[in-house]
């Protein structure tokens, strides 16, 4: 049984993103609407995804631009509260990411009893928020001390460039073999951008038996190609109103994608 079958009861899970509006302390936080707006947004989007038929949901502080390599206590507290309240409402597996702080993600994940975290785990990258230099040894020891059962989906591309000219195949291999990642996750250059097919193939070669996830740019139009190349997908931008990452989930688009993707998945299995 693969890690995906264990978590989601299917071989090619379809996961939907719950993007939080800006949280307290971030530059775009709506202090007038306060935490209630964030809670309402998360609950509404999660409900739309679950009702559409997604196999799991992923929470993220997408609205906290520009992102921090080390988030503050307010972010940890706000995310823990909203994820705990929202996840308790629905009986589906869930995970989270914290942009761009893997240790905070693991700590929150343990507190809310998440099934998985999506984080940068190993190697070194450069992005709009600077150098991304995760410490796999420290991260995995923190996870082991807090919640050994939580799975780690390791980002190996997306929004960044790897330093040193190392091949993506080798980054994937290192994330699994030395970083102890349970799965590897790829993304495009920005939220909503499609992943190059060659990158998905390279990641698959390097990841060995570990699953490979397409983490951005999946849509109704390319669902068959992405599900053929990847072992699962994470959906966000293309099922939002206006295909805008920072707008709410469109329930009709979410349902349309699930109908299409499940038909494809049935044929591929």
C-alpha positions, 0 to 999 in steps of 0.5 A: 500500500502506498502512502497515498492509499494509506492516507486518502484511500485512493491511488491518485488523490485530488487535493484542494487548497484552502488559502487563508486571507492575510493573517494578523501581523501581515501587511495586507491583514484586514484588521476591521474584519479581523479573525472572523473573516479568516475563519469564514473564508476558510470554512466556506472554501473547505465546505466547497471542496469537500462537497465537490468531492476532493479527497483531502484539503490543504491549508496555507497562509497564501495571503501573507505576502511577502512571505517570511522564512521564519513566521511570527507567533501570531501566524502560528497561533492564527493558523492553529486556531483556524485549521483546528476549527475548520478541520473538525467540521469535515471528515477528510484527511488534511494537511498544511503548508506555512509560507515559507517556514517548514518548522512552523508547519511541523509544529502547527501540524502536530498541534492540529493533528494534521495528516501531512505537511507540505514543506521545503525539506532539503537542498537550497533554493532562491526565491522572491523571499530570499534563500530557502535553506531548510534543515532536513535533520532538524525538521525531521527530528522536530516531527519525530518529537512531536508527531511521528505519524504525520507525513512529509510532502517535500517541495523540490521545485516551484517559486524558486530555483535550486542553487548549485545546478543540481538536477531535479532528479537528484534533488528528488532522490535526496529528499526521499533517501536522505531527507526521509520525505514520504512524497515529493511535490512540484510546483511551477514558477508561481501559484497557478502556473503549470509544471513542465512535463520533463520536471515531473518525469525527472522527479519520478525517476529520482523519487523511486517508490515515493509518490510525486505530486503536481502542486500547481497549475492543474486544471480541467484542461490539463487534468488528464496529462497531469494525472498521467504524469503524477501520482496526485494533484493539489488544486488551487488557482484554477478552481477560484473565481476568475482563476485568481489565487486570492479569491474564493473557491468557485463551487461550480468549478470545483465540482466540474474539475472533480467530475472530470478528474475522477473519470480520468482517474478511473480510466488510468487505474 
